[in-house]
Amino acid sequence: MLGAYLEHSSKRRTSKRTTNEYKKNCATLLRIEYLATMSDLWNYFKNIFGKSGKSSAANPFTHEVITLSDKELANFEKWKASEEKTELLNYLHKQYGNQLITDSNLDRGIDFLNTPSSKGFVIHCTIVKFKPKDLRHFFFFLHERIKSIQYRPYLSDKRTYEKNGKLETVERHYLKPPIMREFVDKVDQKFGNITIELVTINKVMTSLKFQATSYNDHLYAEADRFEGLMEILR
């Protein structure tokens, strides 16, 4: 469509008015072709997932490994030396300190997880003052800090699927404790398995979760205290 228009337009006399019309019409045609492409994409998804076009976390539209380009890595390294990183860490540790004392004065932008087998926190991205780009850098920073204590990266993936009529994308890092080679009576699970999740719904970043999950049975030694893990996140 656009190619035919360009060929036809090249035969016309050029003027300021026709040039402006030409640019406007090109933009319109590009928009039409883009919408046609998106329509083809959703039709493709529907052919895969049935007439309803629905998917799920277990059967996503897309499932890919998380990777960072050289430019993204450079931006991440720059962010680690920024005031934004310091402010975000200060916010996290201040709220965690408040939570240890009382649950009554917590910021609405964060919740802490505290059950016998699960510890962690959830940052509500639409409530806190931090920009999405800083929270995304923080997602990778948490991953880097856990790797620094010899945790083993088990997977880093990104899934996109439909949930409650909306398009949800979940980026996830999952790490396991280092393997203890010496013989022990019980398995040393350190802080447990670590999950870091960044959720986006309809292109809006909604939550960042950091969770340590431990085993509570006779095969495993008691997990290390979560306070120690928080000290590593500095």
C-alpha positions, 0 to 999 in steps of 0.5 A: 500500500505504502510502496504504491503511494510512494511510486505515484507521489514521485511523479507529482511536482514537489511544492511545500504544500504537496510535501506536507500532504505527502508526509501526512498521507505517508504517516496515515498509511504507515498507521494503517499498515501497523494496525493491520500488522497488529490485527494479523498478530492477534489472529495468529495468537487466536489460531494457536490458542483457539477461537477465544484467543486466550492464554495463561501463565502456563501457556503464554503468548510468548515465552523468552529468556531475559537478556540485556543488550550492551546498551542496557548493560551500560545503562544499568552500570551507570544506574548503580552509581546514581542517586536514584539507586540510593534513594530506592535502597534507602526507601526499602530499608526504612520501610523494612525497619518500620515493619520490624517495629510496627505494622501501623506506619508502613508506606502504602507503596510496599508490603512485606511477606512474612510466613513460616516458609516465605519472606520478602516484599512487594513494591507497588509500582503505581503507588511509589514515587520511583520511575519505571526505569529505576524499578526495572534496574532494581529488578536486575540489581536484586538479581545481581546481589543474590548472585554475589553470595554464590546463589545459582541462577536457575532461570530468567524468563519473560512470559506474556499472556492474557489474564482477566481480559488484560495483557500481562507480562511477568519477568522472573529471576529464580535462584537456588542456594549454592550446592554444599559438597561436604557431607552434612546431616541436613541440607543447608538451604541458606535463605531458601530459593529466591524469586524476583518478579516484575509484573507489567499489565497492559504496558503499565508496570504494577509490581516488583516482588522479592521472595525467599521460600524455604523448606520446613521439613526434617531434610533441611536445616532451618533457613537463615534469618531474612534480616541477613538477606536484607543486609545483602541488598545494599 
